[in-house]
């Protein structure tokens, strides 16, 4: 390799292992990351003041890198609140209730609609949009509330969030960690997301139908009617106007997707187009609904969205700040402190690993699945995917190919586990709206998700 491993390489590796260890014990990694930034800064700058300043500057660097992602999610949530408040969300989804003739159709309609809406609105807002309208209809069609929750969870927090094709928050984080483009991550994710999604949802469907037919799972005798919900009590829009918006909004986002394809928009450009469209929809909806109060209400919706966005990403920032140092971030934060012969800390470690251990696709894919799952144990799914990107780059460099595929595999494992379908506190929103025990939902998800991860890991070996 071009440079002998120096002390800061080993320190970086030690802190990666420490972060993994802390995650295994389901503890917060923020302190470890901050200490790691400080120690690394002290080693490369030999200056106490520069290393202390580096903690703050690394946060600024991480926020700059993540700001587009934080803003798009915040804006989408703000728009989602406007849709719910005006009742347009009901008008968008209600026609699908007529298609749910039986429990089989109910499962797939709930799931596919949850996936599509989650791609554009993110799963958290989509839970409310879907649950309020489709849950009663699905139960009437014979699908138990637990089955509805499984469909919403696997298609929304599983397929949609782990792929994140439209908003591109997850690919952005992992791509930055791996030092590759967002486009390459998205391209590599398509076959793996399809495999994981098909295997997991079909196996979950099989287990659900088997237990329903055996009488082990029954439709609960509960009232799930949300017709009198106060969620959109403030709406002043007429049913005709709601229906117009319900028809127009999906068309606007579909046109965004067409524009992305025609103009070859990727990453930040694609995010900006979706974000601008969401702001436009939020403003028009609020003005029509609120009239003279619209100025303050628009601000209120944006504030609600920003509060959500920064709440979700606040634990991600210090973690991302540490892992950005493994690539070009260390120069941006501490200046020209790395020897010229270095390819970046993670690249150097990857080359050293290749020289020391016979690394192959099987070992790389298995490791990334395990690392991804471990990072998801905190129940976020997002907090550790910068680490996943860095580890994928390390193994991809050692193997000589497959960095994008390994990155995607780790991303899928992290988000399916923690984003989440297997962590009880991560499934609470879905469990709450379906009025079921979150632990029961996790138990129901466990076998299909493990089967999916095993099959997807095997498939990834052939793509590396």
N, C-alpha and C positions, 0 to 999 in steps of 0.2 A: 504493500500500500504506500501511498505518497507520504505518509507521516506516521511516526511511531505514536502509539497511544500515550497520552499524557495524563497527568493527575485529574484534570477536569473531565476527561472522558469517563474515568472510573467513578468519579463523584456523580456524574449525570446518571450512569447506569445504576449505581447504588440507590439513588433516589427513585428511579423508576421501579426498582424492586421493592423499596419501602412503600411507595404509593400502592402497588399491587397488594402488598401484605396488609396494609390498612384497609383497603377495599374488601379483602377477603373477610376481615373481621367486622365489616359493615360500619366502619367509622368514617368520619369526614376527613378528606385529604387536604383541605385548604392549608392548614398549618404546615404540613410536610412540604407542600409546593412552595410556600413562601420561604421556608428555611432553605429549600433547595436553590431557589433563585439567589438568595443572599450568599450562600456558601459558594455557588458557582461564580457569582460576581466577584467575590473576594479572591478566588483563585485566579481568575483571568485578568483582573485589574490591579490586584495587590493594593487596593485602596478601600479603606473602611467606608468613607463617605460615598464613593462611587457605587459600592455594593449595596449600601442602604438606599441610595437614590434609585438604584436599579430595580428595587422591588416596586416602587411607584411607577417608574418608567415602563417596566414590563407590563403592568396593569394597563397603562395607557395604550401601549402597543397592542395588547390583546383586545381591548375595547375597540380600537380603530379597526382591527381585523374583523371583529364580530359585529360591529355596529349595524351593518346592512342587514344581517340576519336577525338581530334583536329588533330592529325597526320594522321589518316586514312582518314578523310574528305579532308585534304589538299592534300594527295597523290592521292586520287580519282579525285579531281579537276584538279591536274596537269596532270594526265593520260588523262582525258577528253579533256583537251586543246590540247594534242598531237594527240588524235584521230581526233579532229575537224580540226586541222592544216594539217594533212596528208590526209584528205578526207576519212579515214577509217570509220568514223561515218556514212557518207552518204552510203557507201557500206553495212554497217550493217543493215540499216533501209530501204533502197530503195526497197528491194523485197516485203516489206509489202504494198507498195503503189499499187501493182497490185491486192491485195486482196480487196481493197476498191471499191466495185462495186456500192454501194449506201450509202445514208446518215446514215442508221442504222449500217451497217458494219463499216463505217468510224468512228463513235462515239466509238464503242467498241474496234476497233483495235488501234486507237489513245490512248485510255485510258489504255488498258491492256499493250500495249507496253511501255507507259510512266511509269506505275507502276513497271514493271519488270526492266526497265533501272534505275529508281530512287532507287530501292532497292540496286543496285550495284554501281551506280555512284552518287547518291543523286539527288534530284529534280532540283536544280539550273543548274548544267551542262546538265541534261536531257532535260530541256526546249529548249536549243539551238539545241541539237541533234535531238529532235523530230520535233520541229517547222520548222526548215529549210527544212526538207525533206517531212514531212507528211502533213503540212498545205496546200500547193497547191493541193496535191492529194485529201485531204478530201473535199476541196472546190469544186473541179471538180466533186466529188461524190455527191454533193448536201448538204453538212453539212456547215452551216454558220460559219464564223470565230469565233463568240461568242460560238457556240457549240463546236468547237475544243478547245477553251480556257477552257470551263467548263470541258471537258473530261480530258485535261492535268492537270488542277488544282485539281480536285477531286481525280483522281487516283494517281497523283504524290505527291502534297503537302498535300493531305488528307490521302489516304490509305497507300502509301509507307512510307511517313515520320512519320506518327503516329505509325506505326508498327516497321519500321526500323530493320527488321529481320536480315539483313546481316551485315551492318556496326555497328549496335547496339549502336548508339550514344544516342538516346532518352532513350532506356531502361537502359543504364548505368547511366544517370543522375537521373532518377526517382528511380531506384533501390538504388542508393547511398543515396538519400534523405529519402527513406523509411527504409534503413538499412536491405535490403533483397538482394538476389542474382539476377543477371541479368537473369539467366535461369528461375527463378520463374516468373519474370515479363513477359518474352517472352511467356512462357507456358500459363499464365493467359490471355495474350493479344489475342491469336489466335481466340477464339470464339467472343470476343467483336469487334475485328478488322473486322472480316467477317461480323458480323451483321451491324456495322456502314457502312462498304464499300458497301454492297449489297443494303441496304436501301437508302443510299444517292445517289449512282450512278444510280439506277433504277428510283428513283423518279425524279432526274434531267433529265434523258433520257425521261421520260413520259412528263414532262413539256416542254422540247425542241421540241419533236415530235408534241405535241399538238399545240404549237405556230407556228411551221413551217407549219403544215397542215391547220391552220386557216389563214395563210398569215401574221401573226404578226411578224414573223422572217424570213428574206429572205437572200439569198446569195448575198453578196455585189458585186457590179461591180468594183472590184479593181484587180490590178495585184499583186499576191502573189508569183511570181516566184523568187526563190533564186538561179537559176542556175548559174548566173554570180557573185555570192557572192565572196568576197575576203577572206572568212573565211578559205579556205584551198588553197589559191593561191600559198603558198610556198611549196606545196606537190610535191615531185619528184618521188613518188611511181607510178609504172605502175598499170593500172586497175587490172591486174592479181594478183599482190602482195596485193593490197587493199582487193580484194575478199578473198584471203587466210587468211589475218588477220581478216576480218569480220566473217569468219567461225571459226577461231581458238579461238579468244578472248572469245566468249560466252561459248565455250567448256571448256576453262581453268577455268572460274568462276563456271561453272556447276560442274567441278571436285572438286573445293573448297567446294561446298555445300555437295557433296558426302563424301568428307574427313571429314567435320564437323560431319556428321551423323555417319560415321563408327568409327571415333576416339573419338566421343562424345566431340567435341571441342565447348566450350561456351565462351562468354564474350571476354576477352583479347586474348585468344588463337585463337578464330575464327576471330577476328579483325586482328590479326597479319598475318594470312594466306591470307586473302583478300588483306591486305596492301602490303605484299610481292609480291603477284601476280601482283598487279597494278604497283608496281615499276619495276618489270621485264618487263611488257608490255611497260611501258613508255620508258625504256632504249632501248629495241630492236627497237621499232618504230622510236625513235629519231635517233638512229645510222644509220638505213637504209635510213631515209629521209634526214638527215643533213650531213652525211659523216664526213669530217674533222671538221666541226663546231659542232659536236654532244656533245662534252664535255661541252661547254658553254650553249648549248641549253637545255641539261638535267637539268643543274642547274637552268636555266631560268624557265622551267616548274615547278620545285619543288618550286622555290621562289613564282611563281604566286599562286600555290596551298596553300602555307603557309600563304601568305598574305590574301587569302580568308578565310582560316580556323581560323586565329586569329581575323580577322575582325568580323566573325560570333560569335565567342565565347568570345570576349573581354567584352561584357556586362554581360555574363553569369558568369564569374569568381568571381567577388565580391559577387554576389547573392548566388552562390554555396558555397562560403567560409563561408557565414553566416549560411546557412542551414546545412552544415557539422558539425557545432558546436552543433547541436541538437542531435548528436549521438557520435561516437567515435572521431570525429574531435576535440572536445574541449580538450580532453586529449593530442592529438598529438600537438596541438597548444600551450596550456597553462600549460601542465603537469598534475599531479595528483591533480586536484583542486576540483573535484566533490566527495561528500561523497560516501563511499563504498556501502551504501545501495541503492544508486540511480541506476536505470536501463537506465540512459540517459535522457536528458531533455524531449525529445518528448515522450518517453515511460512513464515517470513520469506523464506528462500532460494527456496522454491518459488514464492512470489508474485513475487519479483524475476525469477526465471527465466522465468515466464510473460510478464512485461512486456518482457523483453529478447529472447527467442527464440520463434518460433512453434512451440510444443510440441504434438504430436498423439499419438494413440493408437499409431500405428505406431512412432514414435520412442521413446515411453515403453516399450512392450513389448519392443522390440529391445534397448534399453539395459538393462532389468531382467534380461533373459536373460543378457546378456553380463556384467553386474555379478555376478549370482548365480553364474555359472560360474566367474568369477575368484575369488570368495570361497571356492569349493569346492576351489581348487587346493592348499590346505594339507592336504587329506585328512581334514578333520574334517566339513565340511558344516554344522556348527553354529556354528563360531567366527565366521563372517561374516554370519549371517542377521539380526543386529541392524542391520548396515550396510544390508542389502537392504531392511529395513523403513523405514529412514530415507530411502533413495533413492526408494523407492516413494511415500512421503509427499510428498517434494519434487516428484516428477513428477505425482502425483495432484492436488496442490494447483495446480500449473501448468496442468494440463489442465482441472481443475474437476470431475473424477470419476475413478472407477476405482482409488482407492488400494488397496482390498482385493484386487482382481484383480492389480494390479501386484505387490503384496506376495507373493501366492501364487505368481506366476510366478517371481519371484526366489528364493523359498523352494524351489520345485521344481528350478530350475536348480542352486542351491547344493548341495542334498542329493543329487540324482542324480549330480552330478559328484564331490563330495567325501565323501559319506556312507556308502558310496560305491560307484560302479560304474566310474569311469574313472581313479581314482588308485590305482596299484599297491599302495601301502602301506595303502590303505583296504580292499582286497579280500582281504588276507592271511588273516583268519579263515576265510572261505569256501574260499579256495584251499587252505589247510592241511588242512581236514577232508576235502576232496575229493582231496587229494594231487595237485594240479596246479600249474603255474607261474602265479603271480599276473599276470605280464605277458601270458600267453596269454589269461587270463580278461578282462583289460582290452581286449586287441585284439578279442576276440569281442564284448564289450559296446559297443565304440566306435561302430560304424555304427548299430545300433538306437537307442542313446541320442541320437545327433546327429539322426537322423531324427525321433525323438519330440520333442526340444526345438524343432526347426524347426516342426513341425506344431502343437505346443502354443502356441508364440509367435504364430503366425498366428491361431490360434483366440482367443487372449487379446485380440488387437486388436479383435475384435468384441464382447468383453465389457466393455472399458474404457468 
